[in-house]
């Protein structure tokens, strides 16, 4: 089934999985999912089980999941079970953002899409809602390293709702919020007055905006579009209380991981995977359990938002 892409020139490089194509053609709710959480975020087989379960959660809520990745140079909007399993076992996959997604396509490479790359591909396919774990942002020490994720600029330019548990807690959350405000990105805490901190329900920072229902999130998105305001929205959805690791406990783990990264001169795209792996080790696996729980929680909310948009 043919899908009208936002950019006609992108058509030859994109494969839309049949169930996703049918849902988009019929105006049914679709939720995009990233794939760096599969290729770089969790070890096998946890990554495979998590990805399959998150897709099931979205389907059970009444929406269609569309995991996005680049496989053999093809941008995949939705994966078959076999493609998803193969990706979970792939070693050496690229970590793709706006700067290198075209390189992967041109060179026939395979890679997991970050928040930025997933937003680009989702928008090309006409998908308005995207569920992830946490966004990238301003790294600690960025005033010296200039290490700032492309996710922030993508949120400012691409009209997709990103449902996350906030910025990853390994980042400088305060500076991340400042950059998002400067870029004009609405940061909406879901049913909370406090911005969550990924593994933890609360950070030290008040939420810029608060909404308490999927319908209200959908209405804000539609209102922004009607007013001609560019860019997407960040919905910060706190991890369920029963699954969180309190912020004061996480602070010690994060500090130890940061020191290990500095000692080993880890930089650039390698920083986040290194820190997440180190924190997994330091928490004896607890961070992975919380990570899975928050992704599942975000998938449920994203599905509800997509359904609200489809009804409207």
Secondary structure by P-SEA (a helix, b strand, c coil): cccccccccccccccccaaaaaaaaaccbbbbbbcccccccccaaaaaaaaaaaaaaaaaacbbbbbbbbccccccccccaaaaaaaaacccccccccccaaaaaaabbbbbbcaaaaaaaaaaaccccccccccccccccccccccccaaaaaaaccbbbbbccccccccaaaaaaaaaaaabbbbbbccccbbbcccccccccccccccccaaaaaaaaaaaaaaccbbbbbbbbcccccccccaaaaaaaaaaaaaaaaaacccccaaaaaaaaaaaaaacaaaaaaaaaaaaaaaaaaaaaaaaaaac
